[in-house]
Amino acid sequence: MGFDSSVPFLLFTFHTKTHKLQNSKYLKPLNKVTEKLHEEIFRLKSLGLGYRKIHKKLVEKGYKIGKSPSTVNSIIEKRLKRDKFLNMKVFEEYRNFRIHFYLI
């Protein structure tokens, strides 16, 4: 009479969909000066000002910003794109569960 000494193993497949494995410029933190500028731009934007008026206010307050008001518009667009990228949802799930018996 023989007994087999098989050991059960649980096997499965792990699937993930993430943006965090991609090397991206968005993952680098902003420096303090740039962060302060962005905070001021979005504070003024939340008050309902357009990018031209925001540019005018920034120049009056002494912020270093480009000569053209379109630089503010570019900053707004790039920041929104950055925030969208950083806030993407990560999907993770386990699939195909099965048990295999291996002889020792």
N, C-alpha and C positions, 0 to 999 in steps of 0.2 A: 504494500500500500504506500503510494508516494504522495507527498504533499508538495504542491508547487508553492514557492515563496514569491508570489507576485505582489507588487506594490502598486496601489492605485495613484495616479497622478491626475490632477485636474488641469486641463488645458483650455485656454481661451485666447481670443484675439482682442487686443486693445486698440481702438481707433481713436485718433485725436485730430482735430482741425484747429490749428492755432496760428497766430501771427507772431508769437513770441520767439519762434525758432529762426525767424528771418532777421538778418542783420539790416537794421534800418537806422537812418539818421534821426527818426522820431524817438528812438529809445534813449538818445543822449539827453540829459537834462539841460534846460536852458540856464544861461548864466544869470546872475542877479539883476544886472542892468537890463537885459532883454526881458526878463520876467516882469520887472517893474513897468517897462514900457508896454508890454502886452496887457498887463492888468489895467493900466490907465486907458488904453485903447478900448478894451472891452467894457470898462466902466462907463466911458463916454458913449459907446455904442448902445449900452443898455438904457441910456437916457434918451435914445432915439435920434442921436446925431448921425449924419452921413459921414462917409470917409473924408470928404473935403473939409467939413467943419471940424472933424476930429483932428485933421492935420493942422488946421489953423490954431486950434486950442493947444496942441502939443508944441508948436513953434512958440506960441505966446508964453508957455510955461517953461521953455528952455530945454526941452528934450532934443536929443540929437536924432534927427529924422531926415530922410532925404528931402530934396527940394520939391519934388512932385507929390501932390496929394495921392497919386495912385500907389505910392509906396505903402500907405496905410491900408488901402484896399488889398494889396498883395499880402500884407501881414495878416489881415483878417482871414483871407481865403486859405492861406497856408496853415494858420493856427486851427481853423475849423477842420481842415483835412487831417492835421496831426491828431487832434482830439478824437476824430472819428476812427482813425487807425488804432490809437491806444485803447479805445473803449470797445473794440471788437469783442464779440463773445467767443469764448473757447468751448468747443464741443468735445466731449470725451464720453466714450461708452465702451462697454465690454460686450463682445459678441462670441458666438460659436462655442458655447461651453460644451465640453465633452470630457469623458473619463477614459484614460488609457491605462492598461495594466502592463507593467513591465516586469519581466522575470529577473530576479537577482541572481 
